Amino acid sequence: RRVFLRRRTGQYGQAATAADRLAEIADRHAARVRSASDRRADALLQVGVSYLHAGRPKEGRWRLTEAARSAVGAHLRVAAIGLLALNDSLLGNVRDAAALLDTLAGDEEQAWFDSPWGTAATLASASVLVEEGRSVEAAALLDRVESRFPTSELWPVLGALRATHHLLGADAGAGLSALQDLDDVNATTPAARPFDGHLIAARSDLLVALRQS
């Protein structure tokens, strides 16, 4: 809870420091209990997310992979794999992201998939669809996330994908409007630097497109 709350208040460095301690606890638990454990998976999920936000992607991916392997509950596994897929898609590794999402086949039918646990997987799916030129399907997924979880800590990614969708539709004005709406809703939720970088790039692309038009 402490790690999560520090991220939500923009204290990403402190969240990563606390995550280091939490990782040690999770490792000691793994040494004692070899079987899968949702408690350990949840801890590792928080550690992995905190590392991604703090700009420590290699450590973050390692811990998220451990979380997916440790999880008993499908919601924790989907959250971890969704974050791994989203990270891949943001780095341009679309095939790797799609392959990870394929491992979740069938899980999207579960009721909890539309809960916060499934947000990263939904955004990753939208990103893959954008790359495949299936913008209408991607927009439907983005609409779902924005209507239900506009203040998710992944909101900068939502904004960047929304901007890309509007750029592909040659409507930069609508893209800027969509970003402004997300900014207003998340005025008190600072974005982590690695994720904020995608949002800044998307806004720059929209401004360039407006000037060109």
N, C-alpha and C positions, 0 to 999 in steps of 0.2 A: 504494500500500500504506500509506503514511504517513497519507494522508487517511482511509482506511477505518479504520485502527487507532485513530486519534484519536476518531473517532465511536464506535467500539465501547467505548471506555473513558470515554465521557461528556464528552470534551473538545470540545464542539461549536463553541465559539468558535475554538479553535485549528485544528479541522478546516476551518472556513470560511476562515480565513486561509491555510492551506495550499492550499485549493481555489482561492483567488484566483490564487495562483502557478501552479497546474496549468492553470487556464483560459488564462492568458497563453501557456503552452507550447502548449496545444492550438490557440490562435488562430494562433500562428506556424506551426505545422504545417499548418493549413488554408490559410495564405497560400502555402505552398510546394507542397503536395499537394492539388490540387483534387478528386481522385477520392475516393470513399468509403473509409473507413479504420476498421477495428475498433479499432486502437490509439487513435485520436482519439475514437471513440465511447465506448470504455471510460472514458477520462479524463473526458469530458464527463458521462458517467453518474455518476461519483463526485462531480464538481463539483455537478451538479444535486441529488443526494441531500443533500449536505452543506448546500447553501443552504436546502433545505426544512427540514432539522432546525434550522438556525440562525435560522429565522423570516424568510427572504428568498425568499418564494414566487415573486415575479415573475421574479427572476433564475434561480431554480431551474427554473421551467417553460421559460424560454428555453433554458437549457443542456440540459435533457432533450429538448426538441424538436430541438435540434441533434444530440444523440446519436442519436435515432431516424433522422434523415436521413443521418447519417454512417455508420451501421452497415452492414456487409456481412453479418455473422452474424445470423441470426434471433434468437438468444438475447439479444443486446444490444438489438435493436429492441423485443422484447417486454418486456424489463426497463424500458426507457425509457417506452414507451407505457403499460405497466401502472402505473408511478408517476404519470404524468400523469392517467390515468383514476382512480386511487385518490385523488389530490388533488382532482379534480373532485367525486367522490362525497362526500368528507368536507366539502366546501364546500356540498353540497346541489345541485350541478349534475349531477343524475343522468342527464339526457338527453345531456349532453356526454360523461359517462363512458361511457355505453352506446355512443355513436357511436364513441368511440376504441376500445373493446373490439371493435366490429364489424370494425375494420380488421385485427384479429388472427384473423379467422375462418379456421379450418383449422390454425392454428399450435398450437392446444390438443391436436392429435393427435400432436405431436412428443413424443418421450420426455423431452426436457429441460424440457418445460413443467412437469413436476412437480419440477423442480430449484429451487434458490433463485432462479434467474433469473425464474421464473414466479410467485413469491410475491405480488408487488404486483398482478399481473393477476388472480390468483386471488382475492385479498381484494377487489379492485375489483368483480369479478364477483359475489361474495357480497353486497357492499353494494348493488349494483343489484338483485339478486334480493330482498333484504329490502325495498327500497322498492317492489318490484312485488308484494309479498305472497306470494312463493314461498319461505317460510321453510324448508321441508324441504330444498329444493335448496341454499339458502344454507348450512344447517347442515352438509350433506355437504361443501361446499367448506371451511368453517371447520374441520371435523374433520380434513380432509386436511392443512391447513396446520399445525394444532396437533400432529398426530401425527408429522409429518416435520420441521417447522422451528419448534419452540416458542420457540427463542431468536433468531429472526430479529429484525433491528433494527426491524421493523415490528410487534413483538409488542404494543405498546400499541393499535394499530389492531385487531389480532386480538381483544384483550380487549374493546375497545369494541363491536365487532360482535357478539361472543359475548353480551355483556350485553344489547344491543338484542334479539337473538334470544330470550333468556330472558324479557325484559320482554314481548315480543309473545306469548309462551306463558304469561304470567301465572305465572312461576316465578322470582321475584326471588331466592329462597334459592339456587337452583341457579346463578343468574347470579353471585352473590357468591362462591360456592364455586369457580366456574370462574375468576373473576378472581384469587382467592387462589392457585389452582394455578399460574397464569401468573406471578404475583408471586414465588412461591417459586422457580420455575425460573429466573427472570430477576433474582434478587436482586442479582447483581453487574453487571447490564446496565442502567444508568440510562437513562430515557426522555428524549428531547428534549422541550423545553417545548411546541412546537406539537402534537406527537403525544400527549404526556402529558395535555394539556388535554382531549382526547376521552375518555381513560380516566377522568379525574377526574369529568367530567360523567356518564359512564355509571355509575360507582359511586354518584354522588349520586342518580341516577334510581332505581337499585336500592334504595337505603336508603329513599327516599321511598315507593316501592312497598311495601316491607316494613311500614313504619309504617301505611300506609293499610290494608293487609290485616289 
